[in-house]
């Protein structure tokens, strides 16, 4: 995730960051500019359809369709941002649950071996979940404390190990039934958070909806020179690529943030959140 100063307008306007959509779109923008120039040259010098009043009114179609495409892009962007923001809330809940569980374990005044286990296991769940959402596997350091099977759901295995250790503490008489219920509620939240993150990860925007928007933008932009050449002339060459940049950028940004757990520039700072969980849990339990 990019850290920035929202008040620094100069940097936003005159600096092209590596995550800027302009870097991805400039080849297509150049192609559209060349296409617009060709359409303008042929129309103004050879075909001369602009002499017909009926042909001049083609631009009305773009005015009507512009409203439709604007509504579609607003809905698309809002839907993706909702997924991004829900993912941030789930990661915030993961941080809070990890801290709360560490505080409760600290108050139990357990032996050093038990404290060492929780100091390792609580952050390990966060790292295991992070890698799971990125379709990778995390085994971590000191894996002898929690043995995991790489062929299975690793976050579930870590949560099961936490739950098993708590029940062992009950069997040894180190905690009471009431304390078991309180601690088990936090461990259950780990699985709830994992399920919420998986729901975002594994439920993309419907394929038909996404492809329709891309085709709509492409056709809309390519037909702009035909409808506007009569009134704008060669000014079409810079104007049409700019319209493409605006419309396509909204779609690209929505694509990037709809899966917020990856490593793109605008994704959530998952690595930083996991590092903070490890740091804070260590501070609490030491």
Secondary structure, 3 states (H helix, E strand, C coil): CCCCCCCCHHHHHHCCCCCCHHHHHHHHHHHHHHHHHHHHHHHHHHHCHHHCHHHHCCHHHHHHHHHHHHHHHHHHHHHHHHHHHHHHHHHHHHHHHHHHHHHHHHHCCCCHHHHHHHHHHHHHHHHHHHHHHCCCCCCCCCCCCCCCCCCCCHHHHHHHHHHHHHHHHHHCCCCCHHHHHHHHHHHHHHHHHHHHHHHHHCCCCCHHHHHHHHHHHHHHHHHHHHHHHHHHHHHHHHHHHHHHHHHHHHHHHHHHHCCCCCCCCCCCCHHHHHHHHHHHHHHHHC
